[in-house]
């Protein structure tokens, strides 16, 4: 008996219609479908009239499930693996399973499809020629600061709606003018992309906490904005010493080569954020 194969299929990140014809063909013909959450996958399958045996594969049982699936493939079965949404393995279960199948010299077929990463980077209106993916943002502020300081290029990350405002505030304290796009509930009924500076969005989401699944795109650090970030510290020190904000912004801009208006706006945004925190 010839060996079977594992088919890795992306599923829609929101709109259930965003599934490929190939994925539906593989799901309909599979001997079994391995999935992160059987309840969520069953909704997708019922939408398209597909019935199949479901096998739960999640973070807590992936190793044992991988061994069982390898045995199925050795017997000639075809198993399709899906996560709850988007491309499996990327911040989702699947790495252990794929590695186990390849180690057993079994065929692994990876299909293209929906991904929150690529959808967000295009919707962000930020440079998309080069970017990195950082997974979920760190929860601790110190780790967040190190991440923001070492990532000068455009990057994408996932974040909890409960922590979004706090994470943006950490960035705003370092680079208040760095461009950010917060992509919420992509492809769903209430899909939304909010674009602006780190300082502006930190203030906005602190006042109006978001709901749903969040993908954040952080723009690259531009040379002019690095100067503005350094100049902002100087401006804040002058204001704290008693200088009037607008004249101080002009003086600092003349010294750093930055924008007086941008420095003044960033200082006002930072001051508003401090007042809200108090």
VMD Tcl script that draws the C-alpha trace (Angstrom):
set ca {
  {0.00 0.00 0.00}
  {1.38 3.41 -0.97}
  {1.73 6.02 1.76}
  {-0.83 8.79 2.09}
  {-0.14 12.48 2.48}
  {-0.73 15.44 4.76}
  {-2.36 18.46 3.11}
  {-1.93 21.78 4.93}
  {-4.84 24.05 3.98}
  {-5.34 27.68 4.98}
  {-8.89 28.61 5.92}
  {-10.65 32.02 5.78}
  {-9.56 34.59 8.36}
  {-13.10 35.94 8.58}
  {-15.37 35.71 5.57}
  {-16.16 32.02 5.02}
  {-16.34 32.62 1.28}
  {-12.58 33.27 1.15}
  {-11.61 29.65 0.69}
  {-9.98 28.29 -2.45}
  {-11.51 25.74 -4.80}
  {-8.51 23.47 -4.24}
  {-8.97 23.60 -0.48}
  {-12.63 22.61 -0.80}
  {-11.67 19.72 -3.09}
  {-9.08 18.44 -0.61}
  {-11.42 18.84 2.38}
  {-14.19 17.00 0.56}
  {-11.94 14.08 -0.45}
  {-9.98 13.69 2.82}
  {-10.11 10.54 4.89}
  {-9.89 12.77 7.96}
  {-9.53 16.46 8.78}
  {-7.18 17.47 11.57}
  {-8.13 20.83 13.05}
  {-7.36 23.18 15.92}
  {-10.98 23.45 17.12}
  {-13.52 20.92 15.84}
  {-16.42 23.29 16.56}
  {-15.07 26.12 14.43}
  {-14.01 23.83 11.60}
  {-17.41 22.15 11.58}
  {-19.04 25.54 10.91}
  {-16.84 26.00 7.83}
  {-17.48 22.46 6.59}
  {-21.23 22.71 7.03}
  {-21.23 25.99 5.07}
  {-19.82 24.07 2.11}
  {-21.68 20.79 2.61}
  {-18.64 18.74 3.64}
  {-18.79 15.86 6.11}
  {-15.64 14.15 7.38}
  {-14.05 12.64 10.46}
  {-12.49 15.42 12.56}
  {-9.34 15.02 14.66}
  {-8.46 17.69 17.24}
  {-4.85 18.92 17.00}
  {-4.01 21.78 19.35}
  {-1.17 23.06 21.53}
  {-1.90 20.60 24.33}
  {-2.03 17.38 22.32}
  {-0.05 18.07 19.15}
  {2.73 15.55 19.81}
  {0.44 12.61 20.48}
  {-1.90 13.64 17.67}
  {1.06 13.90 15.28}
  {2.08 10.31 16.02}
  {-1.45 9.07 15.35}
  {-1.68 11.01 12.08}
  {1.67 9.68 10.90}
  {0.31 6.15 11.36}
  {-2.78 7.06 9.33}
  {-0.60 8.36 6.51}
  {1.52 5.22 6.56}
  {-1.68 3.24 5.97}
  {-2.39 5.29 2.84}
  {-4.85 7.86 4.17}
  {-5.01 11.52 3.17}
  {-5.33 13.88 6.12}
  {-6.04 17.59 5.68}
  {-4.81 19.87 8.44}
  {-6.40 23.28 9.14}
  {-6.16 25.80 11.98}
  {-9.01 28.00 13.18}
  {-8.22 30.71 10.63}
  {-5.53 31.55 8.10}
  {-2.35 29.59 7.47}
  {-1.55 26.79 9.94}
  {1.84 26.78 11.71}
  {2.16 30.62 11.67}
  {1.43 31.45 15.33}
  {-0.88 28.42 15.24}
  {-0.47 24.68 15.83}
  {1.01 22.55 13.05}
  {4.80 22.81 13.30}
  {5.16 19.59 15.31}
  {2.79 17.75 12.96}
  {4.50 18.87 9.75}
  {7.95 18.07 11.16}
  {6.81 14.60 12.26}
  {5.45 13.81 8.79}
  {8.59 14.99 7.03}
  {10.77 13.05 9.48}
  {8.78 9.94 8.56}
  {9.45 10.74 4.87}
  {5.75 11.27 4.17}
  {4.40 13.71 1.62}
  {3.35 17.15 2.89}
  {1.42 19.35 0.45}
  {1.09 23.00 1.53}
  {-1.61 25.02 -0.23}
  {-1.68 28.83 -0.49}
  {-4.55 30.86 0.85}
  {-5.83 33.52 3.23}
  {-3.44 35.08 5.74}
  {-3.92 37.98 8.13}
  {-0.25 38.93 7.61}
  {-0.41 39.67 3.92}
  {-3.91 41.15 4.11}
  {-2.82 43.58 6.83}
  {0.44 44.64 5.18}
  {-1.37 45.56 1.96}
  {-4.20 47.35 3.80}
  {-1.77 49.29 6.01}
  {-0.58 51.63 3.23}
  {2.95 51.14 4.57}
  {6.00 49.95 2.56}
  {5.46 46.30 1.64}
  {8.65 45.49 -0.29}
  {10.34 44.17 2.88}
  {8.85 43.34 6.27}
  {9.26 40.94 9.17}
  {6.76 39.04 11.29}
  {7.15 39.09 15.08}
  {4.26 36.83 16.13}
  {2.39 38.07 19.19}
  {3.81 41.20 20.82}
  {5.58 40.63 24.17}
  {3.48 41.34 27.24}
  {6.21 42.93 29.34}
  {7.04 46.57 28.66}
  {10.79 45.97 28.85}
  {10.63 43.29 26.15}
  {8.39 45.55 24.07}
  {10.89 48.40 24.29}
  {13.71 46.13 23.13}
  {11.58 44.89 20.23}
  {10.68 48.39 19.07}
  {14.27 49.60 19.34}
  {15.73 46.72 17.31}
  {13.08 46.69 14.55}
  {13.83 49.67 12.35}
  {12.04 48.19 9.34}
  {8.38 47.52 8.70}
  {7.01 44.61 10.72}
  {3.72 42.87 11.46}
  {2.52 41.45 14.78}
  {-0.60 40.13 16.46}
  {-1.94 41.75 19.62}
  {-4.76 41.30 22.10}
  {-7.36 44.10 21.98}
  {-6.99 44.40 25.76}
  {-3.27 45.19 25.52}
  {-3.23 47.21 22.31}
  {-3.34 50.70 23.88}
  {-0.63 49.85 26.41}
  {1.65 48.41 23.72}
  {1.21 51.46 21.52}
  {1.96 53.69 24.51}
  {5.32 51.95 24.95}
  {6.15 52.71 21.30}
  {4.83 56.28 21.60}
  {7.26 56.94 24.45}
  {10.16 55.90 22.17}
  {9.05 56.90 18.68}
  {5.81 58.90 18.92}
  {5.73 59.68 15.19}
  {6.33 56.15 13.91}
  {3.51 55.17 11.57}
  {1.21 52.34 12.62}
  {-1.81 50.61 11.09}
  {-4.17 48.73 13.38}
  {-6.13 46.16 11.37}
  {-9.18 44.82 13.17}
  {-11.53 41.96 12.26}
  {-10.08 41.66 8.75}
  {-12.56 40.48 6.08}
  {-15.38 40.30 8.64}
  {-18.53 42.43 8.80}
  {-16.91 45.08 11.01}
  {-13.48 45.04 9.37}
  {-11.54 48.24 10.08}
  {-8.05 49.66 9.44}
  {-6.98 52.63 11.55}
  {-3.79 54.42 10.47}
  {-1.77 57.08 12.25}
  {1.22 57.83 14.45}
  {1.99 55.71 17.50}
  {1.16 58.65 19.78}
  {-2.16 59.33 18.09}
  {-3.31 55.69 18.06}
  {-2.17 55.07 21.63}
  {-4.39 57.93 22.76}
  {-7.30 56.85 20.54}
  {-7.38 53.22 21.67}
  {-6.87 54.14 25.32}
  {-10.08 56.19 25.08}
  {-11.93 53.62 22.95}
  {-10.63 50.07 23.53}
  {-11.07 47.94 20.39}
  {-12.76 44.57 20.05}
  {-12.03 41.53 17.94}
  {-8.87 40.10 16.42}
  {-6.04 42.60 15.93}
  {-3.14 42.59 13.48}
  {-0.77 45.56 13.75}
  {1.60 46.82 11.07}
  {4.46 49.05 12.25}
  {6.06 51.27 9.64}
  {9.82 51.64 9.21}
  {11.77 54.19 11.22}
  {12.57 57.02 8.85}
  {15.72 59.06 9.35}
  {13.79 62.29 9.84}
  {11.58 60.69 12.46}
  {14.58 59.41 14.40}
  {15.69 63.04 14.67}
  {12.20 64.04 15.76}
  {12.17 61.33 18.43}
  {15.47 62.58 19.83}
  {14.27 66.16 19.50}
  {11.08 65.35 21.38}
  {13.10 64.41 24.46}
  {14.92 67.74 24.27}
  {11.63 69.60 23.77}
  {9.99 67.87 26.74}
  {12.99 68.76 28.91}
  {12.70 72.43 27.90}
  {8.96 72.49 28.58}
  {9.51 70.86 31.97}
  {12.05 73.59 32.73}
  {9.40 76.24 32.00}
  {9.80 77.04 28.29}
  {6.70 77.72 26.19}
  {5.98 74.73 23.90}
  {5.78 76.42 20.47}
  {8.92 78.60 20.71}
  {10.79 75.66 22.27}
  {9.69 73.39 19.41}
  {11.05 75.88 16.86}
  {14.36 76.10 18.69}
  {14.79 72.33 18.93}
  {13.78 71.87 15.27}
  {16.42 74.38 14.22}
  {19.06 72.40 16.09}
  {17.99 68.89 15.01}
  {16.72 69.56 11.50}
  {13.32 68.16 12.44}
  {9.84 69.62 11.97}
  {8.71 72.19 14.55}
  {5.04 71.36 13.93}
  {5.66 67.61 14.24}
  {7.66 68.08 17.45}
  {4.95 70.28 18.95}
  {2.21 67.79 17.97}
  {4.17 64.87 19.44}
  {4.77 66.77 22.68}
  {1.07 67.61 22.96}
  {0.11 63.97 22.27}
  {2.57 62.73 24.89}
  {1.27 65.28 27.41}
  {-2.33 64.24 26.74}
  {-1.40 60.60 27.20}
  {0.30 61.35 30.54}
  {-2.78 63.29 31.68}
  {-5.08 60.42 30.73}
  {-2.89 57.95 32.61}
  {-3.09 60.11 35.75}
}
mol new
graphics top color blue
foreach p $ca { graphics top sphere $p radius 0.5 }
foreach p [lrange $ca 0 end-1] q [lrange $ca 1 end] { graphics top cylinder $p $q radius 0.2 }
display resetview
